Amino acid sequence: MDFTLTERQQKVRDMAREFTEREIVPAARENDLHERFPATIIRRMGEAGLLGGVIPREYGGSGFDQVSDALIFEEVGRGDSSVRTTMSVQVSLVEQLILRFGSEEQRQRYLPRLCGGEMLGCFALTEPGAGSDVAGITTRAERHGKSWVLNGTKTWISNGAVADLAVVFARTDPEGGYKGISAFLVEAGTPGFTAMEIRGKLGLRASNTAGLSFRECRVPGGALLGEAGDGFRIAMSALDNGRYGVAAGCVGIMTGCIDACVTHARQRKQFGRPIASFQLVQDMIARMVVDRDAARLLVLRAGVLKDRGEKSTLETSIAKYFASEAAVRAATDAIQIHGAYGYSNACPVERYLRDAKVATIYEGTSQIQKLIIGEHVLGVRAFT
């Protein structure tokens, strides 16, 4: 397996790196402090082609391969995980679902505007009583003639209050279990669809998170994504995509930690010499580098399989589990190396820790990832 980047992949990485340094990094601290959604940055990402992902050019996308997409997620994640989260939802959880499961009319209607940043999307699966247990969702969609009427509540939805389009999962067959779930494309402004922003988060403060409410929300029959009953399969496909982006973003967090620690350790002096010469400081930085490189290779392995069109659920779960946990370790050690300075928001490492922690929770917790891995190895499901 050759992990040498092609010339085009290198150009994509360099473009994402330059954009991150110019547009994202300078605003990251203030956006975090003020819980300010970076709408202008997201729009510029669309103009730069960074929201086009793997979507073909015929639908307004960038036509990147999966490895290139990971390189973008990594660079943006190094700059600000809030921006990376917004981008991941847009590209991985909305655009790719419409491309794979949408009708031609849905693709033509939404993909060009999503890829260009003219529209934002959200992925509405989680509910107050249903997180890891997708089959536990209670939002209902009932057929009324040629329309569907949605009733229910979603929570912790990234991009929820700023999205123009929501991919909403609802139960269309009360007795159908996993097979009784369907997916719908619901536009903001549809009567009965409201969103309320959730503030006060530990991390990802510059990303938008909301609760969504559907009260007699009527959508046309053409809003159904795929076929009735395809919802669980669609959701699992989306989570495979999303976990890949999260893992790549965590590689970026680790690179940010390494860069900050190398600079600080060379400049900070104690006992008459730079702390870079202390064995225990080198130990922590060495572990960061090993974890970062291992996580990057796991992400690339998953990306290569995706580009080949091969199933990559196991490899994506391994990458997401390892990279998210390693990012928390790296950020924790980065604060330790910075000492009291690291405990202050004057340095980015405290933000890295707050942002890294949620990566072990959303898109499937670390515990869920281990159960997915265990099922593949043992051939036995730990849950139904």
C-alpha positions in Angstrom: 0.0 0.0 0.0 1.6 3.3 -1.2 1.0 6.3 1.0 3.0 8.7 -1.1 0.9 11.7 -1.8 0.3 12.5 -5.5 1.2 15.9 -6.9 -2.5 16.9 -6.8 -2.9 15.7 -3.2 0.1 17.8 -2.2 -1.4 20.8 -3.9 -4.8 20.3 -2.1 -3.0 20.0 1.2 -0.9 23.1 0.6 -4.1 25.0 -0.4 -5.9 24.0 2.7 -2.8 24.8 4.8 -2.5 28.3 3.3 -6.2 29.0 3.8 -6.0 27.8 7.4 -3.1 30.0 8.2 -4.6 33.1 6.5 -8.3 32.8 7.4 -8.8 30.4 10.3 -5.9 30.7 12.7 -6.0 34.5 13.2 -9.7 34.3 14.2 -9.8 31.1 16.2 -9.2 32.5 19.7 -11.7 35.3 19.5 -14.4 33.1 17.9 -13.9 30.6 20.7 -14.0 33.2 23.4 -17.2 34.8 22.1 -18.9 31.6 20.9 -19.1 33.2 17.5 -20.0 31.2 14.4 -17.4 32.0 11.6 -20.0 32.5 8.9 -17.6 34.6 6.7 -14.9 31.9 6.9 -17.3 29.2 5.9 -18.5 31.2 3.0 -14.9 31.8 1.9 -14.2 28.1 2.2 -16.9 27.4 -0.3 -15.5 30.0 -2.7 -12.1 28.3 -2.4 -13.5 24.9 -3.2 -12.8 23.5 0.3 -16.5 22.5 0.8 -16.7 20.6 -2.5 -15.0 17.5 -1.2 -15.5 14.3 -3.2 -18.6 15.7 -4.9 -18.2 15.5 -8.8 -17.7 18.8 -10.6 -21.0 18.2 -12.5 -22.8 18.9 -9.2 -20.6 21.9 -8.3 -18.1 19.9 -6.2 -14.3 19.8 -6.2 -14.0 16.2 -7.4 -11.3 15.4 -4.7 -10.4 11.8 -3.7 -11.0 10.7 -0.2 -7.3 11.0 0.8 -7.4 14.7 -0.3 -10.5 15.3 1.7 -8.7 13.9 4.8 -5.8 16.2 4.2 -8.2 19.2 4.2 -9.8 18.0 7.4 -6.4 17.7 9.0 -5.2 21.1 8.1 -8.4 22.8 9.1 -8.5 20.8 12.3 -5.0 22.1 13.2 -6.4 25.6 12.9 -9.8 25.3 14.5 -11.8 22.2 15.3 -15.0 24.3 15.3 -14.5 25.2 11.6 -13.5 21.6 10.9 -16.8 20.4 12.5 -18.9 22.7 10.4 -17.1 21.6 7.3 -17.3 17.8 8.2 -21.1 18.0 8.7 -21.5 19.9 5.4 -19.3 17.6 3.3 -19.4 14.2 5.0 -22.9 14.1 6.6 -25.0 16.1 4.1 -23.4 16.4 0.6 -22.1 12.8 0.4 -25.5 11.5 1.5 -27.4 13.4 -1.2 -24.8 12.3 -3.8 -25.2 8.6 -2.9 -28.9 8.4 -1.9 -30.5 11.4 -3.4 -32.6 11.6 -6.6 -31.2 13.5 -9.6 -33.6 16.4 -8.8 -32.3 16.5 -5.2 -28.7 16.5 -6.4 -29.2 19.3 -8.8 -31.2 21.3 -6.4 -28.9 21.2 -3.4 -25.4 20.0 -4.1 -24.1 23.1 -6.1 -25.3 25.5 -3.4 -23.9 23.3 -0.6 -20.5 22.8 -2.2 -20.3 26.6 -2.9 -21.1 27.6 0.6 -24.4 29.3 -0.4 -26.3 26.8 1.8 -25.3 25.1 5.0 -26.6 21.6 6.0 -27.1 19.7 9.2 -27.5 16.0 10.1 -30.4 15.5 12.5 -30.3 12.1 14.0 -29.7 12.4 17.8 -32.6 12.9 20.1 -32.9 13.5 23.9 -33.6 9.8 24.4 -31.6 8.3 21.5 -27.9 8.8 20.9 -25.9 5.6 20.4 -29.1 3.7 20.1 -30.3 4.9 16.7 -33.3 2.5 16.7 -34.5 4.4 19.8 -35.5 7.5 17.8 -39.1 8.6 18.4 -39.5 11.4 15.8 -42.4 10.4 13.6 -43.1 10.9 9.9 -46.6 10.0 8.7 -47.8 10.0 5.1 -50.6 12.4 4.4 -51.5 12.0 0.8 -48.5 13.0 -1.3 -46.8 14.7 1.7 -45.1 13.6 5.0 -45.8 15.2 8.3 -43.0 15.2 10.9 -43.3 15.5 14.7 -40.5 15.1 17.2 -37.4 16.7 18.7 -33.7 16.5 17.9 -30.8 17.6 20.0 -27.0 18.3 19.8 -27.3 18.9 16.1 -24.1 20.6 14.7 -25.0 23.5 12.3 -28.6 23.1 13.5 -29.5 26.8 14.0 -27.5 28.0 10.9 -28.5 25.3 8.5 -30.6 26.0 5.4 -31.2 22.3 4.9 -31.5 19.4 7.4 -31.2 15.7 6.8 -33.8 14.5 9.3 -34.3 10.9 10.4 -37.8 9.9 11.5 -39.7 6.7 12.2 -42.1 5.9 9.4 -43.0 2.4 10.7 -43.6 2.2 14.4 -43.1 -1.5 14.5 -40.2 -1.7 12.0 -37.2 -1.4 14.3 -34.1 -0.4 12.3 -36.1 -0.9 9.1 -38.8 1.5 10.1 -36.6 4.6 9.9 -36.5 7.0 6.9 -34.5 10.1 6.0 -35.9 13.4 4.8 -34.5 16.7 3.4 -36.2 19.5 5.2 -35.5 23.1 4.3 -35.2 25.8 7.0 -38.3 28.0 7.1 -40.7 25.1 6.5 -43.7 25.7 8.8 -43.4 23.7 12.0 -39.6 23.4 11.8 -37.8 25.5 14.5 -34.2 25.5 15.9 -32.8 26.8 19.2 -29.1 27.2 19.6 -27.3 25.4 22.5 -24.6 27.5 24.1 -22.2 27.0 27.0 -20.3 24.0 25.5 -16.9 23.0 26.9 -15.4 23.0 23.4 -16.2 23.7 19.8 -17.6 27.0 21.0 -17.4 28.6 17.6 -19.4 25.8 15.9 -23.1 26.0 16.0 -25.1 23.4 17.9 -28.8 23.4 18.3 -32.0 21.5 19.3 -34.5 21.1 16.5 -38.3 20.8 16.9 -40.8 19.5 14.3 -44.5 20.2 15.0 -46.8 19.1 12.3 -44.0 19.9 9.9 -45.3 19.1 6.4 -42.8 18.3 3.6 -43.5 17.1 0.0 -43.1 13.5 -1.0 -40.0 14.5 -2.9 -38.3 15.4 0.4 -37.8 11.6 1.1 -34.1 10.7 0.8 -33.7 7.3 -0.8 -36.6 4.9 -0.1 -38.9 4.7 2.9 -37.2 2.4 5.4 -33.6 3.2 4.2 -32.9 5.6 7.0 -30.8 3.4 9.2 -28.6 2.4 6.2 -28.3 6.0 5.2 -27.4 7.0 8.8 -24.7 4.4 9.1 -23.2 5.4 5.8 -23.1 9.0 7.0 -21.4 8.0 10.3 -18.7 6.2 8.3 -18.1 9.4 6.4 -18.2 11.6 9.5 -15.9 9.4 11.6 -13.3 9.6 8.9 -13.4 13.4 9.0 -13.2 13.5 12.8 -10.2 11.2 12.8 -8.4 13.4 10.3 -9.2 16.5 12.2 -7.8 15.0 15.4 -4.5 14.4 13.5 -4.5 18.2 13.0 -5.1 18.8 16.7 -2.0 16.7 17.5 0.1 18.6 14.9 -1.0 21.8 16.5 0.0 20.5 20.0 3.4 19.4 18.6 4.1 22.8 17.0 3.1 24.7 20.1 5.2 22.5 22.4 8.3 22.6 20.2 8.2 26.4 20.1 7.6 26.7 23.8 10.1 24.1 24.9 12.9 25.8 22.9 12.1 29.2 24.3 11.2 28.4 27.9 14.1 28.2 30.3 14.3 26.6 33.7 17.3 25.8 35.8 19.4 27.7 33.3 18.6 25.8 30.2 15.7 25.3 27.7 13.1 22.8 28.9 13.5 21.1 25.5 16.6 19.5 27.0 14.6 17.9 29.8 14.1 14.1 29.3 10.5 14.1 30.5 9.5 16.9 28.2 11.1 15.1 25.3 9.2 12.0 26.4 5.9 13.7 26.1 6.6 15.3 22.8 7.9 12.0 21.4 4.7 10.3 22.3 2.7 13.1 20.6 4.7 12.6 17.4 4.3 8.8 17.5 0.6 9.0 18.1 0.1 11.7 15.4 2.0 9.7 12.8 0.2 6.4 13.7 -3.2 8.2 13.6 -2.4 9.8 10.2 -1.5 6.3 8.8 -4.7 4.9 10.1 -6.7 7.7 8.4 -4.8 7.2 5.2 -5.5 3.5 5.2 -9.2 4.2 5.6 -9.0 6.8 2.8 -7.3 4.5 0.4 -10.0 1.8 1.0 -12.7 4.4 0.4 -11.1 5.5 -2.8 -11.0 1.9 -4.0 -14.7 1.6 -3.2 -14.1 -1.1 -0.6 -15.9 -1.4 2.7 -14.0 0.5 5.4 -16.3 0.5 8.5 -13.7 -1.3 10.6 -10.7 0.7 9.5 -12.7 4.0 9.9 -13.7 3.1 13.5 -10.1 2.1 14.3 -8.9 5.5 13.0 -11.6 7.5 14.8 -11.1 5.7 18.1 -7.3 5.9 18.1 -7.0 9.5 16.8 -9.6 11.0 19.1 -8.1 9.4 22.2 -4.6 10.3 21.1 -5.6 13.9 20.5 -6.9 14.1 24.1 -3.6 12.7 25.4 -1.6 15.1 23.2 -3.5 18.1 24.4 -3.2 17.1 28.0 0.5 16.7 27.7 0.8 20.0 25.8 -0.8 21.8 28.7 1.6 20.1 31.1 4.6 21.2 29.0 3.3 24.8 28.9 2.7 24.8 32.7 0.5 27.7 33.9 0.6 29.3 30.5 -1.1 26.2 29.0 -3.9 26.6 31.5 -4.6 30.0 30.0 -6.4 30.8 26.8 -3.4 32.9 25.9 -2.1 29.6 24.4 -4.1 27.5 22.0 -3.4 24.2 23.8 -6.2 24.6 26.3 -8.6 25.0 23.4 -7.1 21.9 21.7 -8.0 19.9 24.9 -11.5 21.2 25.1 -12.1 20.6 21.4 -10.4 17.2 21.4 -12.6 15.8 24.1 -15.8 15.9 22.1 -14.2 13.8 19.4 -14.3 10.9 21.8 -18.1 11.4 22.0 -19.8 12.6 18.8 -20.0 10.5 15.6 -20.0 7.5 17.9 -18.3 7.4 21.3 -15.0 5.7 21.9 -16.9 2.9 23.6 -19.1 2.4 20.5 -16.0 2.3 18.3 -14.6 -0.5 20.4 -17.8 -2.4 20.2 -17.7 -2.1 16.4 -14.1 -3.2 16.3 -14.9 -6.1 18.7 -17.8 -7.2 16.5 -15.6 -7.3 13.4 -12.9 -9.3 15.2 -15.2 -11.7 17.2 -18.2 -12.0 14.9 -20.5 -11.3 17.9 -22.6 -8.2 18.4 -22.3 -6.7 21.9 -25.6 -4.9 21.4 -28.7 -5.3 19.3 
